[in-house]
Amino acid sequence: GLAPVGVPGSFIPEATGVNDALVLAAALPDVEVASPSQIKAIVVADGSLDLTLSGGATVTFGTADDLGAKLLALHTVLQRVNLKGVVRIDLRLPDAPVLTHATQGGTVSTIPRG
């Protein structure tokens, strides 16, 4: 991941994913996805953009491509799903979020089957 940011007024060093992280950070207040108290960290590692929620769940965005759709999917999940025990919300395909539950070790897809 990236090194922690320095004191106010510091510059963020150029690295892969920094721009995506800044785009995500700037977009969060506008779409009211989560309150600032719900967001613990924005992490860029191995080419993937992740958001860590204060409850411990990690939201995987992949890249900032299609960010509006991914944020809408996150907003919908946060509003409609009981996140107790959820450790990962994968939004790389925003039309089909996948939730991973800690104790069950499995995933739940939001794509209807049948």
C-alpha positions as CSV (number, residue, x, y, z in Angstrom):
1,G,0.0,0.0,0.0
2,L,0.9,3.6,0.2
3,A,2.8,5.2,3.1
4,P,0.8,7.2,5.5
5,V,0.3,10.9,4.6
6,G,2.5,13.4,6.4
7,V,1.6,16.6,8.2
8,P,-0.9,19.0,6.7
9,G,0.5,20.7,3.6
10,S,2.5,17.6,2.7
11,F,2.4,16.3,-0.8
12,I,1.3,12.8,-1.7
13,P,4.0,11.0,-3.7
14,E,3.0,9.8,-7.1
15,A,2.3,6.1,-7.2
16,T,-0.1,3.8,-8.9
17,G,-3.6,4.2,-7.6
18,V,-3.1,7.5,-5.8
19,N,-5.3,9.4,-8.3
20,D,-8.0,6.7,-7.9
21,A,-7.9,7.1,-4.1
22,L,-8.2,10.8,-4.4
23,V,-11.2,10.6,-6.8
24,L,-12.9,8.2,-4.4
25,A,-12.2,10.4,-1.4
26,A,-13.6,13.4,-3.2
27,A,-16.7,11.5,-4.4
28,L,-17.8,10.1,-1.0
29,P,-19.3,13.3,0.5
30,D,-21.2,14.1,-2.7
31,V,-23.1,10.8,-2.9
32,E,-23.6,10.4,0.8
33,V,-22.6,6.8,0.7
34,A,-21.3,6.6,4.2
35,S,-20.8,9.1,7.0
36,P,-17.2,10.1,7.7
37,S,-17.4,8.1,11.0
38,Q,-18.2,4.9,9.0
39,I,-15.0,5.2,6.9
40,K,-11.7,4.1,8.5
41,A,-9.4,4.1,5.5
42,I,-8.9,4.2,1.8
43,V,-6.3,1.7,0.8
44,V,-4.5,1.3,-2.6
45,A,-2.6,-2.0,-2.8
46,D,-1.8,-4.4,-5.7
47,G,-3.7,-2.2,-8.2
48,S,-6.9,-2.4,-6.2
49,L,-8.8,0.4,-4.5
50,D,-10.3,-0.6,-1.1
51,L,-12.4,1.2,1.5
52,T,-12.2,0.0,5.1
53,L,-15.4,0.6,7.0
54,S,-15.3,1.3,10.8
55,G,-17.2,-1.9,11.4
56,G,-14.3,-3.9,9.9
57,A,-15.7,-4.7,6.4
58,T,-13.5,-4.0,3.4
59,V,-15.2,-2.6,0.3
60,T,-13.3,-3.6,-2.9
61,F,-13.7,-1.2,-5.8
62,G,-10.9,-2.5,-8.1
63,T,-10.2,0.7,-10.0
64,A,-12.0,4.0,-10.0
65,D,-13.6,3.1,-13.4
66,D,-17.4,3.2,-13.3
67,L,-17.1,4.8,-9.8
68,G,-20.6,6.3,-9.9
69,A,-22.2,2.9,-10.3
70,K,-19.9,1.3,-7.7
71,L,-20.9,4.1,-5.2
72,L,-24.6,3.6,-5.9
73,A,-24.2,-0.2,-5.4
74,L,-22.4,0.5,-2.0
75,H,-25.1,2.9,-1.0
76,T,-27.8,0.3,-1.8
77,V,-25.9,-2.4,0.1
78,L,-25.4,-0.2,3.2
79,Q,-29.1,0.8,3.2
80,R,-30.6,-2.6,2.6
81,V,-28.3,-5.3,4.0
82,N,-27.5,-6.3,7.6
83,L,-23.7,-6.2,7.5
84,K,-23.3,-8.1,10.7
85,G,-20.5,-10.6,10.0
86,V,-19.8,-9.3,6.5
87,V,-16.0,-8.9,6.0
88,R,-15.9,-8.0,2.3
89,I,-18.1,-6.2,-0.2
90,D,-16.8,-6.7,-3.7
91,L,-18.0,-4.0,-6.1
92,R,-15.7,-4.6,-9.0
93,L,-18.8,-5.5,-11.0
94,P,-21.2,-2.8,-9.6
95,D,-24.3,-4.5,-11.1
96,A,-23.5,-7.7,-9.1
97,P,-22.0,-6.9,-5.7
98,V,-20.7,-9.9,-3.8
99,L,-20.7,-10.0,0.0
100,T,-18.4,-12.4,2.0
101,H,-19.5,-13.4,5.4
102,A,-16.8,-14.2,8.1
103,T,-18.3,-17.2,9.9
104,Q,-19.9,-18.9,6.9
105,G,-16.8,-18.6,4.8
106,G,-19.0,-18.2,1.7
107,T,-20.1,-15.4,-0.5
108,V,-23.5,-14.1,-1.4
109,S,-24.1,-12.7,-4.9
110,T,-26.8,-10.2,-5.5
111,I,-27.5,-11.6,-9.0
112,P,-30.9,-13.3,-9.2
113,R,-30.7,-16.8,-10.5
114,G,-33.4,-18.9,-12.2
